[in-house]
């Protein structure tokens, strides 16, 4: 099977996935990667202080993700910590370190909470065992009294 020049052009334009005829837009991430995606057009309203609509329009929500319509002239660095882009590698390293620090603090807090909860549960279980033994003793005394009353 041979692919015509037009078919090659269409494959390059829309990628290998069939989108049902929906045209794709070429976007760039701030670090320079290309993305072909379906435009996500949304309507918006601008309001004044009193809440009155002073303007309406449409926007591409893909641009809200930080994507660009043209290749970046000064690419930024992608950060795996926050899934965004930073101006320098030092900012990326700092962001990842801060995220790890926050994660460690939360994990420490959760561990302490769990330990405290376990200790509290252990005390509650111990108190319940004590109550059960006391109740068993009372039941034994009552059954002895009932036997004495019946025999007496």
C-alpha positions in Angstrom: 0.0 0.0 0.0 1.4 3.4 -0.9 0.6 6.7 0.8 -0.1 9.7 -1.4 1.5 13.1 -0.7 -1.9 14.5 0.4 -2.3 11.6 2.9 1.2 12.1 4.2 0.4 15.8 4.7 -2.9 14.9 6.5 -1.1 12.4 8.8 1.5 14.9 9.7 -1.2 17.6 10.3 -3.5 15.5 12.5 -1.1 12.8 13.8 -1.8 9.1 13.7 -5.0 9.1 15.7 -8.3 9.6 13.9 -10.1 12.6 15.5 -13.4 12.3 13.6 -12.5 15.3 11.4 -11.9 17.7 14.2 -9.0 19.9 13.3 -6.0 20.0 15.6 -4.0 23.1 16.6 -0.3 23.1 17.0 0.8 24.4 20.4 4.2 24.6 22.1 5.1 24.2 25.7 7.3 26.9 27.4 10.1 24.4 27.2 9.8 24.0 23.4 7.9 20.7 23.0 5.3 20.5 20.3 1.7 19.5 21.1 -1.1 18.8 18.7 -4.4 19.2 20.4 -8.0 20.1 19.7 -8.6 23.7 20.7 -10.7 24.0 23.9 -12.7 27.1 23.1 -14.6 28.6 26.1 -16.9 31.6 26.4 -16.2 34.2 29.1 -17.7 37.3 30.6 -15.9 40.3 32.1 -17.8 42.0 34.9 -17.4 45.3 36.7 -17.5 45.8 40.5 -21.3 45.7 40.6 -21.4 42.4 38.7 -22.6 43.9 35.4 -21.3 42.3 32.3 -19.0 44.7 30.4 -17.6 42.4 27.8 -17.8 38.9 26.4 -15.6 36.8 24.2 -14.1 33.3 23.6 -10.8 32.0 24.6 -8.7 28.9 24.1 -8.5 27.1 27.5 -5.4 25.3 26.3 -3.5 28.6 26.6 -4.5 28.6 30.3 -2.3 25.5 30.7 0.7 27.6 29.7 0.8 26.4 26.1 1.9 28.8 23.4 0.8 29.4 19.8 4.3 29.9 18.6 7.7 28.3 19.6 9.2 30.1 22.7 12.1 32.4 21.9 13.6 31.8 25.4 12.6 28.2 26.5 11.9 27.7 30.2 12.8 24.6 32.3 10.1 22.0 33.0 9.7 21.1 36.7 8.6 17.6 37.5 7.8 18.7 41.1 4.9 21.1 40.2 4.3 20.1 36.6 4.9 23.7 35.5 7.9 25.7 34.1 10.5 27.8 35.7 13.0 30.4 34.3 16.2 28.7 35.7 17.4 25.2 36.7 18.0 26.5 40.2 14.3 27.3 40.5 13.5 23.8 39.4 15.9 22.3 42.0 14.5 24.6 44.7 10.9 23.8 43.8 11.5 20.0 43.9 13.3 20.3 47.3 10.5 22.4 48.8 7.9 19.8 47.6 10.0 17.0 49.1 10.3 19.0 52.4 6.5 19.5 52.5 5.8 15.9 51.7 8.2 14.8 54.5 6.5 17.1 56.9 3.0 15.7 56.0 4.3 12.1 56.2 5.8 12.8 59.7 2.5 14.5 60.8 0.5 11.5 59.5 2.9 9.0 61.2 2.5 10.9 64.5 -1.3 11.0 64.1 -1.4 7.3 63.4 0.8 6.5 66.4 -1.3 8.6 68.7 -4.4 7.0 67.3 -3.0 3.5 67.9 -2.1 4.4 71.5 -5.6 5.8 72.1 -7.1 2.7 70.6 -4.9 0.5 72.7 -6.1 2.3 75.9 -9.7 2.0 74.8 -9.4 -1.7 74.1 -7.7 -2.2 77.5 -10.6 -0.3 79.2 -13.1 -2.4 77.4 -11.4 -5.6 78.5 -11.5 -4.4 82.1 -15.2 -3.6 81.8 -16.0 -7.0 80.3 -14.1 -8.8 83.2 -16.0 -6.7 85.8 -19.3 -7.5 84.1 -18.5 -11.2 84.0 -17.7 -11.0 87.7 -21.0 -9.3 88.4 -22.9 -11.9 86.3 -21.2 -14.7 88.2 -22.2 -13.1 91.5 -25.8 -12.6 90.3 -26.1 -16.2 89.1 -24.8 -17.4 92.5 -27.4 -15.3 94.3 -30.1 -16.6 92.1 -29.0 -20.2 92.8 -29.0 -19.5 96.6 -32.5 -17.9 96.4 -33.9 -20.9 94.4 -32.3 -23.5 96.8 -33.1 -21.6 99.9 
